[in-house]
């Protein structure tokens, strides 16, 4: 199956009854993501592949040396490609036992956010938390604010892939940024990795206080 769009070539290695749903979701949301990153279009057409487990695993292992059991998508800036594990094999081989059409549509947007982010830089040393937080927020994936009291920010920065709670913490941190920083400051953060690294500790301290207030306020609303 294959669909060629202005910015993407979307394909799958087997017949999928939800293929058109994914394509339409990308069409409906690409402009919103491009506008966030101040882009009119992608500089290179991106190939999005919805794959079975073996070819998906082969690529991920060749890139990272391992495949974590929560991984269901990958964005590769060098080859302008996105790989997404199909729903059936997510359920069979990963921790995503609740994989669905809605979730795979979210994964597609998540990886597109990474492709847009790659246009500005490809230096994610110590700031993967920000890249993943940006992707989870802009793709509207189903994450909730999480207290940062138990988050070891040094470990989140240094070993994101293996740190428990990584995506929930990164979602929360970037949700704070998107709700409190100016558009100009947000652009500095996603376009200048050194600037982000310099301000990371301040962001974490601010976000910790902010999310505590948000969670308390949410609990109060439940009781009144």
C-alpha positions as CSV (number, residue, x, y, z in Angstrom):
1,X,0.0,0.0,0.0
2,X,1.3,3.4,-0.8
3,X,0.1,7.1,-0.9
4,X,2.2,10.0,-2.2
5,X,1.6,13.4,-0.7
6,X,3.3,16.7,-1.1
7,X,5.6,16.2,1.9
8,X,5.3,12.5,2.6
9,X,5.3,9.1,0.9
10,X,3.3,6.8,3.1
11,X,3.4,3.0,2.7
12,X,3.0,-0.3,4.4
13,X,4.5,-3.7,3.9
14,X,1.1,-5.4,4.1
15,X,-2.6,-4.7,3.6
16,X,-4.0,-2.6,6.5
17,X,-7.7,-1.7,6.8
18,X,-6.7,1.4,8.7
19,X,-4.1,2.7,6.2
20,X,-6.3,5.5,4.9
21,X,-7.2,6.5,8.4
22,X,-3.5,7.2,9.1
23,X,-3.0,9.0,5.8
24,X,-6.0,11.3,6.4
25,X,-4.9,12.0,10.0
26,X,-1.5,13.1,8.7
27,X,-3.2,15.3,6.0
28,X,-5.4,16.9,8.6
29,X,-2.6,17.7,11.1
30,X,0.6,18.4,9.1
31,X,-0.1,22.1,8.6
32,X,-0.6,22.6,12.4
33,X,2.8,21.0,13.1
34,X,4.5,22.9,10.3
35,X,3.2,26.2,11.6
36,X,4.5,25.5,15.1
37,X,8.0,25.0,13.6
38,X,7.6,28.0,11.2
39,X,7.8,25.8,8.2
40,X,5.9,26.0,4.9
41,X,6.9,22.5,3.9
42,X,9.6,19.9,4.5
43,X,12.9,20.4,2.7
44,X,12.9,16.8,1.7
45,X,10.0,14.4,1.2
46,X,9.8,12.0,4.2
47,X,9.0,8.3,3.7
48,X,6.7,6.9,6.3
49,X,6.7,3.1,6.6
50,X,4.2,1.1,8.6
51,X,6.0,-2.2,9.1
52,X,5.8,-5.7,10.4
53,X,8.0,-6.6,13.4
54,X,11.0,-8.1,11.7
55,X,11.9,-5.3,9.3
56,X,11.1,-2.8,12.1
57,X,13.3,-4.5,14.6
58,X,16.1,-5.0,12.1
59,X,16.3,-1.2,11.5
60,X,16.0,-0.2,15.2
61,X,18.6,-2.7,16.3
62,X,21.0,-1.5,13.6
63,X,20.6,2.1,14.7
64,X,20.6,1.7,18.5
65,X,22.1,-1.7,19.2
66,X,18.9,-2.8,20.9
67,X,15.2,-2.5,20.8
68,X,13.3,-1.5,23.9
69,X,9.9,-3.2,24.5
70,X,8.1,0.1,24.4
71,X,9.4,1.3,21.0
72,X,6.7,1.5,18.4
73,X,8.1,4.2,16.1
74,X,11.3,5.8,14.9
75,X,12.3,8.9,13.0
76,X,15.6,8.9,11.1
77,X,16.9,12.3,10.0
78,X,19.8,10.9,7.9
79,X,17.5,9.0,5.6
80,X,14.4,11.2,5.9
81,X,12.4,8.1,7.0
82,X,9.9,7.2,9.7
83,X,9.2,3.7,10.7
84,X,6.1,2.7,12.6
85,X,5.2,-0.8,13.9
86,X,1.8,-2.0,12.8
87,X,-1.0,-2.4,15.3
88,X,-1.0,-6.2,15.3
89,X,2.7,-6.5,16.0
90,X,2.6,-3.8,18.6
91,X,0.1,-5.9,20.5
92,X,2.2,-9.0,19.9
93,X,5.7,-7.8,20.6
94,X,5.6,-4.6,22.7
95,X,4.2,-3.3,25.9
96,X,1.5,-1.5,23.8
97,X,-1.2,-4.2,24.4
98,X,-3.8,-1.4,23.9
99,X,-2.5,-0.4,20.5
100,X,-5.3,1.0,18.3
101,X,-5.9,3.0,15.2
102,X,-6.1,6.2,17.3
103,X,-2.7,5.4,18.9
104,X,-0.9,4.6,15.7
105,X,-2.2,7.9,14.2
106,X,-0.7,9.6,17.3
107,X,2.6,7.8,16.7
108,X,2.7,9.0,13.1
109,X,2.3,12.6,14.2
110,X,4.9,12.1,17.0
111,X,7.5,11.0,14.5
112,X,6.6,13.8,12.1
113,X,7.3,16.3,14.9
114,X,10.8,14.7,15.2
115,X,11.4,15.2,11.5
116,X,10.4,18.9,11.7
117,X,12.7,19.3,14.8
118,X,15.6,17.7,13.0
119,X,15.5,20.5,10.4
120,X,16.8,22.9,13.1
121,X,19.5,20.7,14.5
122,X,20.5,17.1,15.2
123,X,22.3,17.5,18.5
124,X,20.2,15.8,21.3
125,X,23.0,15.3,23.8
126,X,21.2,15.6,27.2
127,X,18.0,17.0,25.7
128,X,16.2,14.0,24.4
129,X,13.6,14.7,27.2
130,X,12.7,17.9,25.4
131,X,12.5,16.3,21.9
132,X,10.2,13.6,23.2
133,X,8.2,16.0,25.3
134,X,7.6,18.2,22.2
135,X,6.6,15.2,20.2
136,X,4.1,13.8,22.7
137,X,2.5,17.2,23.3
138,X,2.2,18.3,19.6
139,X,0.9,14.9,18.5
140,X,-1.8,15.1,21.3
141,X,-0.9,11.6,22.6
142,X,-2.6,10.4,25.7
143,X,-0.3,11.4,28.5
144,X,-1.1,13.2,31.8
145,X,0.7,15.6,33.9
146,X,3.0,13.8,36.4
147,X,4.5,15.1,39.6
148,X,8.3,15.7,39.1
149,X,9.1,15.2,42.8
150,X,10.5,11.7,42.2
151,X,12.1,12.5,38.8
152,X,15.9,12.3,38.8
153,X,16.5,14.9,36.1
154,X,20.2,14.0,35.7
155,X,19.2,10.4,34.9
156,X,16.4,11.6,32.6
157,X,18.9,13.7,30.7
158,X,21.8,11.2,30.6
159,X,19.9,7.9,29.9
160,X,16.4,8.8,28.6
161,X,15.8,5.5,26.8
162,X,16.3,3.4,30.0
163,X,14.8,5.8,32.6
164,X,11.5,4.6,34.0
165,X,8.7,7.2,33.5
166,X,10.7,8.9,30.8
167,X,7.8,9.9,28.5
168,X,5.5,11.0,31.3
169,X,8.2,13.2,32.7
170,X,9.1,14.7,29.4
171,X,5.5,15.3,28.5
172,X,5.0,17.2,31.7
173,X,8.1,19.3,31.4
174,X,7.3,20.4,27.9
175,X,3.6,20.9,28.7
176,X,4.8,23.4,31.3
177,X,7.0,25.2,28.6
178,X,4.2,25.3,26.0
179,X,1.7,26.8,28.6
180,X,4.1,29.3,30.1
181,X,6.8,30.4,27.7
182,X,6.5,32.9,24.9
183,X,6.5,31.8,21.2
184,X,9.9,33.4,20.8
185,X,11.4,31.6,23.8
186,X,9.9,28.3,22.7
187,X,11.6,28.7,19.3
188,X,14.9,29.4,21.1
189,X,14.5,26.1,23.0
190,X,13.8,23.9,20.0
191,X,16.2,25.5,17.6
192,X,19.3,26.1,19.8
193,X,20.4,23.0,21.8
194,X,23.1,24.9,23.7
195,X,20.5,27.4,24.9
196,X,18.2,24.6,26.0
197,X,21.0,22.8,27.9
198,X,21.9,26.1,29.6
199,X,18.3,26.6,30.8
200,X,17.3,23.0,31.5
201,X,17.8,23.1,35.3
202,X,15.8,26.3,35.6
203,X,13.0,24.8,33.5
204,X,12.9,21.7,35.7
205,X,12.6,23.7,38.9
206,X,9.9,25.9,37.5
207,X,8.0,22.9,36.0
208,X,8.2,21.0,39.3
209,X,6.4,23.9,41.2
210,X,4.0,24.5,38.3
211,X,2.8,20.9,38.0
212,X,2.4,20.6,41.8
213,X,0.0,23.5,41.7
214,X,-1.8,22.0,38.6
215,X,-2.3,18.7,40.4
216,X,-3.5,20.2,43.6
217,X,-6.0,22.4,41.7
218,X,-7.2,19.4,39.7
219,X,-7.8,17.4,42.9
220,X,-9.7,20.3,44.4
221,X,-12.0,20.5,41.4
222,X,-12.8,16.8,41.8
223,X,-14.1,17.4,45.3
224,X,-16.2,20.5,44.6
